[in-house]
Amino acid sequence: MFLLIGLLSGFSAVALLIGAVWAYISQQRKMESRMAVTGTVVELTTQVTTSGRASIFCPIVEFTIPSGEKIRFTSDFGSRPAGHKIGQSVKVRYDPIDPQKAEIESAMTLWLTPAILVFMGVIACCLAVSFLGVYLLAGPSISP
């Protein structure tokens, strides 16, 4: 049983770490394919978290595309306390085909998913080492 759990944890660790690399590369390519502009935080909106127990402040950002059209969007990333102030200038990346698909350029947008996957991969790796270590140290004395 220790061998099976150890091997499954090891495979999970490898899959999670590969997923983290893929998520980082995917997000990096997505950000590079978007146009960079400077926007301004014009408002802060309160959004309830998925658990429904807390709320976060998400910035509403306005920016101008080269055609002169003003675009306004609400960032998907918020915090409590608010991470931005009204009137603050922020770097924005937007899809030139659909400017409403925009996001504030930050480390969080690039690193959040890969960091979570790496964290889970490290935990799975620790479990794999622990279970395989117990299996190898105990030898045949542990029966299923």
N, C-alpha and C positions, 0 to 999 in steps of 0.2 A: 504494500500500500504506500509506504514511504517513497519507493522508487517511482511509482506511477504519479503520485502528487508532485514529486520533485521534477520529473520529466515534463509534466503538463505546465508546471510553473515556469520552467526554463523556456519551453516553447512560447508561452505567453509573454515572457520578458522580451524575447527576441522579436516577436510580432509587434509588441508595443513600442519598442525602440525603433524598429523599421517604420512604424506608423508615425512616430515623432519626426523622423527625418523627412518622410514624405509630406507631412503636414507643413513643416517649415519651408521646404522647397516649393510646394504648391502656393503657400501664402506669399512667399517672396516673388514668385512669378506673377501672381495676381497683382501685387502692389506695383511691380515694374511695368505692367501693361496699362496701368492707370495714369491719368494726367495729374500732375502736382500743381496745386494752387494754394494760396493763403486765404483762409476764411476767418470769420469772426464769430465768436460765441454771442448769440443775440438773446438767448433765453436758456433757462434751466427748467427742465420738466421732471416731475416726480413720477417714477414708474415702480409699480409693485413687483417684487421678485417672484419667481415662479412658485416658491413655497408659500407666498401670500403673507408671510410673517414680517417682512421688512420692505422698505422702499429705498430706492437709490435715485440720485440726481443724474440725469442724462442731459448733456448739452445739446442745444439746438443751434446749428451752425449755418451761417449764410456765406456763400461765395459767389463769385461772378465767373462765368465761363467766357472764352474768347469772343463769342458772338454778342456778348453784352448782357445775356440773360442772367438774372439772379436766381440762384438755386438755394433752397433751404431744406435741411434734413436733420433728423434726430439721430444722434449717435447710438449705436447698439451697446456701447460700453459706458457704464455709469459707475458712480461710487457714492459712498456716504462716509465722510462729508464730501461735498462736491469737489471734483478734481479740477474744474475750470471755473473761471469767473466771467460774468457778463462783460463783454467788450474785449476779452482776451483774443489775441491773434493765435491761430492754430494752423498747422500744415494739414492740408486735406488732399486725399487721393480720390479721384472719381473716375467712373467708367465713361469714356468719351461718347459712347453710343447711347448710354442711359445715365445722364449726370445725377439722377436721384440715387443711384447706387454709389454712394460716397461714404467715406469713413475718415475719421481723424487719424493721421499718421502718428503712430506711437509704438513703443516697444510692446505694449499689451496686444495690439492687433496682430503683431508678427509672432509673438512668443507664447501667448496664452495656451493655445491648443498643444503645441509641441511640449511645453513645460509640464502640462498635466499628464501627457502620455509618457514623458520621461520619468516623472514621479511614480506613476503606476508601474512602469517597467522596472524601476529600481526595486520597488516593493516585491514584484514578482520574482526578480532575480534573487533577492534575499531569501524569499520562501524556497526557491529552488535549491539554493546553496544549503539552507538549513535542512530541508527534507532529504536531500541527497547525502549530506554529511551524516545525518542520523542513520540512514540506510547503510552507508559505507562503514561507519564506525561500529555499528551494532552487528553488522554482518548477518549471518544466517539465523542469529538468535531471535530476530523479529519475524514473526510469522503473520501472514495476512489475516 
